[in-house]
């Protein structure tokens, strides 16, 4: 697994508390247990710039990784038996459940102008 993939994978659990910022990326590998094979204490903002190209791109990649994990969560969902419309509702409910953990952070990422207008009030 590449260093980029390791960083993104281990950053995802930190998103609910730290949003889609550099902090979960910076702490992703250093917060692992000492004996974890992916542990790495040398991730700095400069290292992230080399790996991702820019802070903005790093944040975009974190959002993409979160979205991919959400889709994988939906794919792995065991569907109950029933009419098709109910099955679609179950799948969508699963996605909403996944997204609810970070809902406020999604607004920050997807609709940044909402925060800017709220700050002026």
The first five atom37 places (N, CA, C, CB, O) and aatype in JSON, in Angstrom:
{
  "aatype": [20, 20, 20, 20, 20, 20, 20, 20, 20, 20, 20, 20, 20, 20, 20, 20, 20, 20, 20, 20, 20, 20, 20, 20, 20, 20, 20, 20, 20, 20, 20, 20, 20, 20, 20, 20, 20, 20, 20, 20, 20, 20, 20, 20, 20, 20, 20, 20, 20, 20, 20, 20, 20, 20, 20, 20, 20, 20, 20, 20, 20, 20, 20, 20, 20, 20, 20, 20, 20, 20, 20, 20, 20, 20, 20, 20, 20, 20, 20, 20, 20, 20, 20, 20, 20, 20, 20, 20, 20, 20, 20, 20, 20, 20, 20, 20, 20, 20, 20, 20, 20, 20, 20, 20, 20, 20, 20, 20, 20, 20, 20, 20, 20, 20, 20, 20, 20, 20, 20, 20, 20],
  "atom_mask": [
    [1, 1, 1, 1, 1],
    [1, 1, 1, 1, 1],
    [1, 1, 1, 1, 1],
    [1, 1, 1, 1, 1],
    [1, 1, 1, 1, 1],
    [1, 1, 1, 1, 1],
    [1, 1, 1, 1, 1],
    [1, 1, 1, 1, 1],
    [1, 1, 1, 1, 1],
    [1, 1, 1, 1, 1],
    [1, 1, 1, 1, 1],
    [1, 1, 1, 1, 1],
    [1, 1, 1, 1, 1],
    [1, 1, 1, 1, 1],
    [1, 1, 1, 1, 1],
    [1, 1, 1, 1, 1],
    [1, 1, 1, 1, 1],
    [1, 1, 1, 1, 1],
    [1, 1, 1, 1, 1],
    [1, 1, 1, 1, 1],
    [1, 1, 1, 1, 1],
    [1, 1, 1, 1, 1],
    [1, 1, 1, 1, 1],
    [1, 1, 1, 1, 1],
    [1, 1, 1, 1, 1],
    [1, 1, 1, 1, 1],
    [1, 1, 1, 1, 1],
    [1, 1, 1, 1, 1],
    [1, 1, 1, 1, 1],
    [1, 1, 1, 1, 1],
    [1, 1, 1, 1, 1],
    [1, 1, 1, 1, 1],
    [1, 1, 1, 1, 1],
    [1, 1, 1, 1, 1],
    [1, 1, 1, 1, 1],
    [1, 1, 1, 1, 1],
    [1, 1, 1, 1, 1],
    [1, 1, 1, 1, 1],
    [1, 1, 1, 1, 1],
    [1, 1, 1, 1, 1],
    [1, 1, 1, 1, 1],
    [1, 1, 1, 1, 1],
    [1, 1, 1, 1, 1],
    [1, 1, 1, 1, 1],
    [1, 1, 1, 1, 1],
    [1, 1, 1, 1, 1],
    [1, 1, 1, 1, 1],
    [1, 1, 1, 1, 1],
    [1, 1, 1, 1, 1],
    [1, 1, 1, 1, 1],
    [1, 1, 1, 1, 1],
    [1, 1, 1, 1, 1],
    [1, 1, 1, 1, 1],
    [1, 1, 1, 1, 1],
    [1, 1, 1, 1, 1],
    [1, 1, 1, 1, 1],
    [1, 1, 1, 1, 1],
    [1, 1, 1, 1, 1],
    [1, 1, 1, 1, 1],
    [1, 1, 1, 1, 1],
    [1, 1, 1, 1, 1],
    [1, 1, 1, 1, 1],
    [1, 1, 1, 1, 1],
    [1, 1, 1, 1, 1],
    [1, 1, 1, 1, 1],
    [1, 1, 1, 1, 1],
    [1, 1, 1, 1, 1],
    [1, 1, 1, 1, 1],
    [1, 1, 1, 1, 1],
    [1, 1, 1, 1, 1],
    [1, 1, 1, 1, 1],
    [1, 1, 1, 1, 1],
    [1, 1, 1, 1, 1],
    [1, 1, 1, 1, 1],
    [1, 1, 1, 1, 1],
    [1, 1, 1, 1, 1],
    [1, 1, 1, 1, 1],
    [1, 1, 1, 1, 1],
    [1, 1, 1, 1, 1],
    [1, 1, 1, 1, 1],
    [1, 1, 1, 1, 1],
    [1, 1, 1, 1, 1],
    [1, 1, 1, 1, 1],
    [1, 1, 1, 1, 1],
    [1, 1, 1, 1, 1],
    [1, 1, 1, 1, 1],
    [1, 1, 1, 1, 1],
    [1, 1, 1, 1, 1],
    [1, 1, 1, 1, 1],
    [1, 1, 1, 1, 1],
    [1, 1, 1, 1, 1],
    [1, 1, 1, 1, 1],
    [1, 1, 1, 1, 1],
    [1, 1, 1, 1, 1],
    [1, 1, 1, 1, 1],
    [1, 1, 1, 1, 1],
    [1, 1, 1, 1, 1],
    [1, 1, 1, 1, 1],
    [1, 1, 1, 1, 1],
    [1, 1, 1, 1, 1],
    [1, 1, 1, 1, 1],
    [1, 1, 1, 1, 1],
    [1, 1, 1, 1, 1],
    [1, 1, 1, 1, 1],
    [1, 1, 1, 1, 1],
    [1, 1, 1, 1, 1],
    [1, 1, 1, 1, 1],
    [1, 1, 1, 1, 1],
    [1, 1, 1, 1, 1],
    [1, 1, 1, 1, 1],
    [1, 1, 1, 1, 1],
    [1, 1, 1, 1, 1],
    [1, 1, 1, 1, 1],
    [1, 1, 1, 1, 1],
    [1, 1, 1, 1, 1],
    [1, 1, 1, 1, 1],
    [1, 1, 1, 1, 1],
    [1, 1, 1, 1, 1],
    [1, 1, 1, 1, 1],
    [1, 1, 1, 1, 1],
    [1, 1, 1, 1, 1]
  ],
  "atom_positions": [
    [[0.85, -1.17, 0.0], [0.0, 0.0, 0.0], [0.9, 1.24, 0.0], [-0.97, -0.01, 1.23], [1.86, 1.32, 0.78]],
    [[0.6, 2.2, -0.87], [1.42, 3.41, -0.97], [1.24, 4.28, 0.28], [1.06, 4.21, -2.24], [0.26, 4.15, 1.01]],
    [[2.19, 5.16, 0.52], [2.11, 6.07, 1.67], [0.87, 6.95, 1.56], [3.39, 6.94, 1.76], [0.2, 7.21, 2.56]],
    [[0.56, 7.4, 0.37], [-0.64, 8.22, 0.13], [-1.9, 7.47, 0.56], [-0.73, 8.63, -1.36], [-2.75, 8.02, 1.26]],
    [[-2.01, 6.22, 0.14], [-3.17, 5.4, 0.48], [-3.24, 5.15, 1.99], [-3.12, 4.07, -0.27], [-4.32, 5.2, 2.57]],
    [[-2.1, 4.89, 2.61], [-2.07, 4.68, 4.05], [-2.56, 5.92, 4.8], [-0.65, 4.31, 4.51], [-3.35, 5.82, 5.73]],
    [[-2.07, 7.07, 4.38], [-2.46, 8.32, 5.04], [-3.97, 8.53, 4.93], [-1.71, 9.53, 4.42], [-4.63, 8.82, 5.93]],
    [[-4.5, 8.38, 3.72], [-5.94, 8.58, 3.53], [-6.76, 7.57, 4.33], [-6.3, 8.49, 2.05], [-7.74, 7.93, 4.98]],
    [[-6.37, 6.33, 4.27], [-7.1, 5.26, 4.97], [-7.17, 5.53, 6.48], [-6.44, 3.89, 4.72], [-8.23, 5.41, 7.09]],
    [[-6.05, 5.9, 7.06], [-6.0, 6.09, 8.5], [-6.5, 7.47, 8.94], [-4.59, 5.88, 8.99], [-6.71, 7.7, 10.13]],
    [[-6.67, 8.39, 7.99], [-7.21, 9.71, 8.32], [-8.73, 9.69, 8.45], [-6.81, 10.73, 7.25], [-9.3, 10.48, 9.2]],
    [[-9.39, 8.78, 7.73], [-10.86, 8.77, 7.71], [-11.52, 8.69, 9.09], [-11.33, 7.61, 6.89], [-12.5, 9.4, 9.32]],
    [[-11.03, 7.86, 10.01], [-11.68, 7.82, 11.33], [-11.6, 9.14, 12.1], [-11.06, 6.72, 12.16], [-12.37, 9.35, 13.04]],
    [[-10.68, 10.03, 11.71], [-10.52, 11.31, 12.41], [-11.4, 12.42, 11.84], [-9.06, 11.74, 12.35], [-11.53, 13.48, 12.46]],
    [[-12.0, 12.19, 10.67], [-12.79, 13.24, 10.02], [-13.97, 13.71, 10.87], [-13.3, 12.73, 8.68], [-14.22, 14.91, 10.92]],
    [[-14.73, 12.83, 11.55], [-15.86, 13.34, 12.34], [-15.46, 14.38, 13.38], [-16.55, 12.18, 13.03], [-16.23, 15.3, 13.66]],
    [[-14.27, 14.27, 13.95], [-13.83, 15.22, 14.97], [-13.03, 16.37, 14.37], [-13.0, 14.52, 16.02], [-13.06, 17.49, 14.9]],
    [[-12.3, 16.12, 13.28], [-11.34, 17.11, 12.78], [-11.67, 17.68, 11.41], [-9.98, 16.49, 12.73], [-10.92, 18.49, 10.88]],
    [[-12.79, 17.26, 10.83], [-13.25, 17.75, 9.54], [-12.3, 17.34, 8.42], [-13.42, 19.27, 9.57], [-11.38, 16.54, 8.62]],
    [[-12.53, 17.88, 7.25], [-11.7, 17.59, 6.08], [-10.57, 18.6, 6.01], [-12.55, 17.6, 4.77], [-10.47, 19.38, 5.06]],
    [[-9.73, 18.59, 7.01], [-8.6, 19.51, 7.11], [-7.31, 18.72, 6.99], [-8.65, 20.32, 8.43], [-7.32, 17.51, 6.8]],
    [[-6.2, 19.43, 7.12], [-4.91, 18.73, 7.09], [-4.67, 17.95, 8.38], [-3.78, 19.73, 6.87], [-3.91, 16.98, 8.37]],
    [[-5.29, 18.35, 9.46], [-5.02, 17.7, 10.74], [-5.22, 16.18, 10.71], [-5.9, 18.29, 11.8], [-4.34, 15.45, 11.17]],
    [[-6.35, 15.67, 10.19], [-6.47, 14.2, 10.16], [-5.41, 13.55, 9.28], [-7.85, 13.8, 9.67], [-4.96, 12.43, 9.56]],
    [[-5.0, 14.23, 8.22], [-3.95, 13.68, 7.36], [-2.61, 13.66, 8.08], [-3.84, 14.5, 6.05], [-1.86, 12.69, 8.01]],
    [[-2.31, 14.75, 8.79], [-1.04, 14.83, 9.52], [-0.97, 13.81, 10.65], [-0.85, 16.24, 10.07], [0.08, 13.24, 10.91]],
    [[-2.1, 13.58, 11.32], [-2.12, 12.7, 12.48], [-2.45, 11.25, 12.14], [-3.11, 13.21, 13.48], [-2.4, 10.38, 13.01]],
    [[-2.77, 10.99, 10.9], [-3.29, 9.67, 10.52], [-2.35, 8.53, 10.88], [-3.56, 9.64, 9.05], [-2.81, 7.5, 11.39]],
    [[-1.07, 8.67, 10.63], [-0.14, 7.56, 10.87], [0.55, 7.67, 12.22], [0.9, 7.51, 9.77], [0.95, 6.66, 12.8]],
    [[0.7, 8.89, 12.74], [1.39, 9.04, 14.03], [0.49, 8.66, 15.21], [1.87, 10.47, 14.2], [0.99, 8.39, 16.3]],
    [[-0.84, 8.63, 15.0], [-1.76, 8.25, 16.07], [-2.01, 6.75, 16.15], [-3.07, 8.96, 15.89], [-2.74, 6.28, 17.02]],
    [[-1.41, 6.01, 15.25], [-1.56, 4.55, 15.28], [-0.78, 3.98, 16.46], [-1.09, 3.91, 13.95], [0.18, 4.61, 16.92]],
    [[-1.15, 2.8, 16.94], [-0.38, 2.18, 18.03], [1.09, 2.0, 17.62], [-1.0, 0.8, 18.4], [1.4, 1.83, 16.44]],
    [[1.96, 2.04, 18.6], [3.41, 1.96, 18.35], [3.8, 0.73, 17.55], [4.18, 1.96, 19.68], [4.75, 0.77, 16.77]],
    [[3.08, -0.37, 17.72], [3.45, -1.61, 17.04], [2.74, -1.8, 15.69], [3.15, -2.78, 17.93], [2.91, -2.84, 15.05]],
    [[1.95, -0.8, 15.26], [1.23, -0.91, 13.98], [2.24, -0.77, 12.83], [0.09, 0.18, 13.87], [3.08, 0.13, 12.87]],
    [[2.17, -1.63, 11.82], [3.14, -1.58, 10.72], [3.06, -0.29, 9.89], [2.93, -2.76, 9.83], [4.04, 0.06, 9.22]],
    [[1.93, 0.42, 9.91], [1.81, 1.65, 9.13], [2.21, 2.9, 9.92], [0.39, 1.8, 8.64], [2.19, 4.01, 9.38]],
    [[2.56, 2.74, 11.18], [2.89, 3.91, 12.0], [4.06, 4.67, 11.39], [3.23, 3.48, 13.44], [5.06, 4.09, 10.95]],
    [[3.9, 6.01, 11.38], [4.94, 6.88, 10.83], [4.82, 8.23, 11.51], [4.8, 7.01, 9.26], [3.78, 8.87, 11.45]],
    [[5.88, 8.65, 12.17], [5.87, 9.91, 12.9], [6.48, 11.06, 12.1], [6.62, 9.76, 14.21], [6.69, 12.15, 12.64]],
    [[6.77, 10.84, 10.83], [7.48, 11.85, 10.05], [6.6, 12.6, 9.05], [8.61, 11.21, 9.31], [7.12, 13.3, 8.18]],
    [[5.29, 12.48, 9.16], [4.4, 13.17, 8.23], [4.29, 14.64, 8.68], [2.98, 12.48, 8.18], [3.82, 14.94, 9.78]],
    [[4.72, 15.53, 7.8], [4.7, 16.97, 8.05], [3.89, 17.63, 6.93], [6.16, 17.56, 8.12], [3.57, 16.99, 5.93]],
    [[3.54, 18.91, 7.1], [2.86, 19.6, 6.0], [3.66, 19.56, 4.69], [2.58, 21.06, 6.39], [3.08, 19.47, 3.61]],
    [[4.97, 19.62, 4.81], [5.81, 19.57, 3.61], [5.72, 18.21, 2.93], [7.27, 19.87, 3.98], [5.7, 18.12, 1.7]],
    [[5.67, 17.15, 3.72], [5.52, 15.8, 3.16], [4.17, 15.68, 2.46], [5.65, 14.72, 4.28], [4.09, 15.11, 1.37]],
    [[3.12, 16.22, 3.07], [1.8, 16.19, 2.44], [1.81, 16.96, 1.13], [0.75, 16.77, 3.38], [1.17, 16.54, 0.16]],
    [[2.53, 18.09, 1.08], [2.62, 18.86, -0.16], [3.27, 18.04, -1.27], [3.4, 20.15, 0.06], [2.85, 18.09, -2.42]],
    [[4.3, 17.28, -0.91], [4.97, 16.45, -1.9], [4.04, 15.32, -2.37], [6.28, 15.85, -1.32], [3.97, 15.03, -3.56]],
    [[3.34, 14.71, -1.43], [2.48, 13.58, -1.76], [1.22, 14.01, -2.52], [2.08, 12.84, -0.49], [0.83, 13.37, -3.49]],
    [[0.59, 15.1, -2.08], [-0.7, 15.5, -2.65], [-0.64, 16.71, -3.59], [-1.65, 15.81, -1.54], [-1.58, 16.95, -4.34]],
    [[0.44, 17.45, -3.56], [0.58, 18.6, -4.46], [0.23, 19.93, -3.84], [-0.27, 18.39, -5.65], [0.9, 20.93, -4.13]],
    [[-0.78, 19.99, -3.0], [-1.18, 21.22, -2.33], [-2.14, 20.87, -1.2], [-1.84, 22.23, -3.34], [-2.67, 19.76, -1.14]],
    [[-2.35, 21.83, -0.32], [-3.29, 21.6, 0.78], [-4.7, 21.38, 0.23], [-3.29, 22.79, 1.77], [-5.42, 20.5, 0.69]],
    [[-5.08, 22.18, -0.76], [-6.41, 22.04, -1.34], [-6.59, 20.66, -1.97], [-6.65, 23.13, -2.39], [-7.63, 20.03, -1.79]],
    [[-5.59, 20.2, -2.69], [-5.68, 18.87, -3.31], [-5.71, 17.77, -2.24], [-4.5, 18.65, -4.27], [-6.42, 16.78, -2.4]],
    [[-4.95, 17.94, -1.17], [-4.95, 16.95, -0.09], [-6.34, 16.85, 0.52], [-3.91, 17.33, 1.0], [-6.83, 15.75, 0.79]],
    [[-6.99, 17.99, 0.72], [-8.33, 17.99, 1.29], [-9.33, 17.35, 0.32], [-8.78, 19.42, 1.64], [-10.22, 16.61, 0.73]],
    [[-9.17, 17.64, -0.98], [-10.05, 17.02, -1.99], [-9.89, 15.51, -1.98], [-9.73, 17.58, -3.39], [-10.88, 14.78, -2.05]],
    [[-8.66, 15.05, -1.89], [-8.4, 13.61, -1.88], [-9.01, 12.96, -0.64], [-6.9, 13.33, -1.94], [-9.48, 11.82, -0.7]],
    [[-8.99, 13.67, 0.48], [-9.6, 13.14, 1.7], [-11.11, 13.02, 1.53], [-9.26, 14.04, 2.92], [-11.7, 12.03, 1.96]],
    [[-11.73, 14.0, 0.9], [-13.17, 13.94, 0.62], [-13.47, 12.77, -0.31], [-13.68, 15.28, -0.01], [-14.41, 12.01, -0.07]],
    [[-12.67, 12.62, -1.36], [-12.87, 11.51, -2.3], [-12.74, 10.16, -1.6], [-11.86, 11.6, -3.46], [-13.53, 9.25, -1.84]],
    [[-11.74, 10.04, -0.73], [-11.54, 8.78, 0.01], [-12.75, 8.5, 0.9], [-10.25, 8.84, 0.86], [-13.2, 7.36, 1.01]],
    [[-13.28, 9.56, 1.54], [-14.45, 9.38, 2.39], [-15.65, 8.93, 1.55], [-14.78, 10.69, 3.15], [-16.4, 8.04, 1.96]],
    [[-15.83, 9.55, 0.37], [-16.94, 9.18, -0.5], [-16.81, 7.73, -0.97], [-17.0, 10.11, -1.72], [-17.8, 6.99, -1.0]],
    [[-15.6, 7.32, -1.33], [-15.38, 5.94, -1.77], [-15.68, 4.95, -0.66], [-13.94, 5.76, -2.25], [-16.28, 3.9, -0.89]],
    [[-15.26, 5.29, 0.56], [-15.56, 4.4, 1.68], [-17.06, 4.31, 1.93], [-14.84, 4.88, 2.95], [-17.58, 3.24, 2.27]],
    [[-17.77, 5.42, 1.75], [-19.22, 5.41, 1.9], [-19.89, 4.52, 0.86], [-19.76, 6.82, 1.79], [-20.84, 3.8, 1.18]],
    [[-19.4, 4.57, -0.36], [-19.95, 3.69, -1.4], [-19.66, 2.24, -1.08], [-19.37, 4.05, -2.78], [-20.52, 1.38, -1.26]],
    [[-18.45, 1.96, -0.61], [-18.12, 0.59, -0.21], [-18.99, 0.12, 0.93], [-16.64, 0.49, 0.18], [-19.37, -1.05, 0.99]],
    [[-19.32, 1.02, 1.84], [-20.2, 0.7, 2.96], [-21.59, 0.31, 2.45], [-20.31, 1.88, 3.93], [-22.22, -0.6, 2.97]],
    [[-22.05, 1.02, 1.42], [-23.36, 0.71, 0.84], [-23.33, -0.62, 0.11], [-23.81, 1.83, -0.12], [-24.29, -1.39, 0.18]],
    [[-22.26, -0.9, -0.59], [-22.14, -2.15, -1.35], [-22.14, -3.34, -0.41], [-20.87, -2.15, -2.21], [-22.73, -4.38, -0.72]],
    [[-21.49, -3.21, 0.73], [-21.41, -4.3, 1.68], [-22.64, -4.48, 2.54], [-20.24, -4.1, 2.56], [-22.71, -5.41, 3.35]],
    [[-23.61, -3.61, 2.37], [-24.83, -3.64, 3.17], [-25.7, -4.82, 2.75], [-25.62, -2.31, 3.02], [-26.01, -4.99, 1.57]],
    [[-26.08, -5.63, 3.72], [-26.95, -6.79, 3.46], [-28.39, -6.29, 3.3], [-26.85, -7.85, 4.63], [-28.99, -5.79, 4.24]],
    [[-28.92, -6.43, 2.1], [-30.27, -5.95, 1.83], [-31.32, -6.94, 2.33], [-30.45, -5.7, 0.34], [-31.2, -8.15, 2.1]],
    [[-32.34, -6.43, 2.99], [-33.44, -7.31, 3.38], [-34.28, -7.64, 2.15], [-34.31, -6.65, 4.49], [-34.2, -6.94, 1.13]],
    [[-35.07, -8.66, 2.23], [-35.98, -9.03, 1.14], [-37.19, -8.12, 1.17], [-36.41, -10.53, 1.26], [-37.68, -7.76, 2.24]],
    [[-37.67, -7.74, -0.02], [-38.86, -6.9, -0.08], [-39.01, -6.24, -1.42], [-38.82, -5.86, 1.01], [-38.2, -6.47, -2.32]],
    [[-40.03, -5.41, -1.56], [-40.25, -4.7, -2.82], [-39.07, -3.79, -3.14], [-41.55, -3.88, -2.75], [-38.37, -3.32, -2.24]],
    [[-38.86, -3.55, -4.42], [-37.71, -2.77, -4.87], [-37.66, -1.38, -4.25], [-37.73, -2.64, -6.37], [-36.58, -0.93, -3.86]],
    [[-38.78, -0.71, -4.13], [-38.8, 0.63, -3.58], [-38.32, 0.63, -2.13], [-40.2, 1.21, -3.66], [-37.6, 1.55, -1.72]],
    [[-38.7, -0.36, -1.37], [-38.23, -0.47, 0.01], [-36.73, -0.71, 0.04], [-38.97, -1.59, 0.75], [-36.04, -0.18, 0.91]],
    [[-36.2, -1.5, -0.89], [-34.77, -1.78, -0.95], [-33.98, -0.51, -1.22], [-34.47, -2.84, -2.03], [-32.94, -0.27, -0.61]],
    [[-34.47, 0.31, -2.14], [-33.81, 1.58, -2.43], [-33.82, 2.46, -1.18], [-34.51, 2.31, -3.62], [-32.82, 3.1, -0.86]],
    [[-34.93, 2.48, -0.49], [-35.02, 3.24, 0.76], [-34.02, 2.76, 1.8], [-36.42, 3.17, 1.32], [-33.42, 3.57, 2.51]],
    [[-33.84, 1.44, 1.89], [-32.87, 0.88, 2.83], [-31.45, 1.3, 2.47], [-32.97, -0.66, 2.86], [-30.65, 1.63, 3.34]],
    [[-31.14, 1.28, 1.18], [-29.81, 1.67, 0.73], [-29.57, 3.15, 1.02], [-29.63, 1.39, -0.78], [-28.51, 3.53, 1.52]],
    [[-30.55, 3.98, 0.71], [-30.4, 5.41, 0.97], [-30.32, 5.71, 2.46], [-31.57, 6.18, 0.35], [-29.57, 6.59, 2.88]],
    [[-31.06, 4.98, 3.26], [-30.99, 5.15, 4.71], [-29.59, 4.79, 5.21], [-32.05, 4.28, 5.43], [-29.06, 5.45, 6.11]],
    [[-28.99, 3.76, 4.63], [-27.63, 3.37, 5.0], [-26.65, 4.49, 4.68], [-27.23, 2.07, 4.26], [-25.76, 4.8, 5.47]],
    [[-26.81, 5.1, 3.51], [-25.92, 6.2, 3.11], [-26.11, 7.4, 4.03], [-26.18, 6.6, 1.65], [-25.13, 8.04, 4.42]],
    [[-27.34, 7.72, 4.37], [-27.59, 8.83, 5.29], [-26.98, 8.56, 6.66], [-29.1, 9.08, 5.43], [-26.42, 9.46, 7.29]],
    [[-27.08, 7.33, 7.11], [-26.47, 6.96, 8.39], [-24.96, 7.17, 8.34], [-26.8, 5.49, 8.74], [-24.38, 7.7, 9.28]],
    [[-24.34, 6.76, 7.24], [-22.9, 6.93, 7.07], [-22.54, 8.42, 7.06], [-22.42, 6.25, 5.76], [-21.57, 8.83, 7.69]],
    [[-23.32, 9.22, 6.35], [-23.03, 10.64, 6.2], [-23.33, 11.43, 7.47], [-23.82, 11.21, 5.05], [-22.74, 12.49, 7.7]],
    [[-24.23, 10.95, 8.3], [-24.64, 11.72, 9.47], [-23.5, 11.96, 10.45], [-25.77, 11.0, 10.18], [-23.54, 12.92, 11.21]],
    [[-22.5, 11.1, 10.43], [-21.37, 11.27, 11.36], [-20.57, 12.53, 11.06], [-20.45, 10.05, 11.29], [-19.89, 13.06, 11.94]],
    [[-20.64, 13.01, 9.84], [-19.83, 14.17, 9.46], [-20.63, 15.23, 8.73], [-18.66, 13.73, 8.61], [-20.05, 16.04, 8.0]],
    [[-21.92, 15.24, 8.9], [-22.79, 16.15, 8.16], [-22.34, 17.59, 8.16], [-24.15, 16.07, 8.7], [-22.31, 18.23, 7.1]],
    [[-22.0, 18.13, 9.3], [-21.61, 19.54, 9.37], [-20.34, 19.8, 8.57], [-21.4, 19.97, 10.83], [-20.17, 20.88, 8.0]],
    [[-19.44, 18.82, 8.51], [-18.2, 18.99, 7.77], [-18.43, 18.92, 6.27], [-17.18, 17.93, 8.19], [-17.71, 19.55, 5.49]],
    [[-19.44, 18.17, 5.85], [-19.77, 18.11, 4.42], [-20.25, 19.47, 3.94], [-20.85, 17.05, 4.16], [-19.93, 19.88, 2.82]],
    [[-21.0, 20.18, 4.76], [-21.45, 21.52, 4.38], [-20.24, 22.43, 4.2], [-22.41, 22.09, 5.45], [-20.19, 23.21, 3.25]],
    [[-19.26, 22.33, 5.1], [-18.05, 23.15, 4.99], [-17.33, 22.9, 3.67], [-17.11, 22.86, 6.15], [-16.85, 23.84, 3.03]],
    [[-17.25, 21.64, 3.26], [-16.49, 21.27, 2.07], [-17.28, 21.54, 0.8], [-16.1, 19.8, 2.14], [-16.74, 22.09, -0.16]],
    [[-18.53, 21.16, 0.78], [-19.34, 21.25, -0.44], [-19.92, 22.64, -0.69], [-20.46, 20.25, -0.38], [-20.14, 23.02, -1.83]],
    [[-20.16, 23.4, 0.38], [-20.8, 24.7, 0.24], [-20.04, 25.76, 1.05], [-22.27, 24.63, 0.68], [-20.6, 26.33, 1.99]],
    [[-18.78, 26.02, 0.7], [-17.97, 26.93, 1.53], [-18.53, 28.35, 1.59], [-16.55, 26.99, 1.0], [-18.28, 29.06, 2.57]],
    [[-19.28, 28.78, 0.59], [-19.85, 30.11, 0.61], [-20.88, 30.28, 1.71], [-20.46, 30.43, -0.72], [-21.13, 31.4, 2.14]],
    [[-21.48, 29.18, 2.19], [-22.44, 29.27, 3.29], [-21.72, 29.72, 4.56], [-23.14, 27.92, 3.52], [-22.26, 30.52, 5.34]],
    [[-20.53, 29.21, 4.78], [-19.77, 29.62, 5.96], [-19.34, 31.07, 5.85], [-18.54, 28.73, 6.14], [-19.41, 31.81, 6.83]],
    [[-18.91, 31.48, 4.67], [-18.47, 32.85, 4.47], [-19.61, 33.82, 4.73], [-17.92, 33.05, 3.05], [-19.41, 34.84, 5.39]],
    [[-20.81, 33.52, 4.24], [-21.93, 34.43, 4.45], [-22.39, 34.41, 5.9], [-23.1, 34.06, 3.54], [-22.85, 35.43, 6.42]],
    [[-22.26, 33.28, 6.57], [-22.63, 33.19, 7.98], [-21.68, 33.95, 8.87], [-22.7, 31.76, 8.41], [-22.08, 34.43, 9.93]],
    [[-20.42, 34.06, 8.46], [-19.41, 34.75, 9.26], [-19.64, 36.26, 9.25], [-18.01, 34.42, 8.73], [-19.23, 36.96, 10.18]],
    [[-20.3, 36.77, 8.22], [-20.52, 38.21, 8.12], [-21.66, 38.67, 9.01], [-20.81, 38.6, 6.68], [-21.74, 39.86, 9.33]],
    [[-22.53, 37.79, 9.41], [-23.7, 38.17, 10.21], [-23.34, 38.52, 11.62], [-24.72, 37.07, 10.22], [-24.22, 38.86, 12.41]]
  ]
}
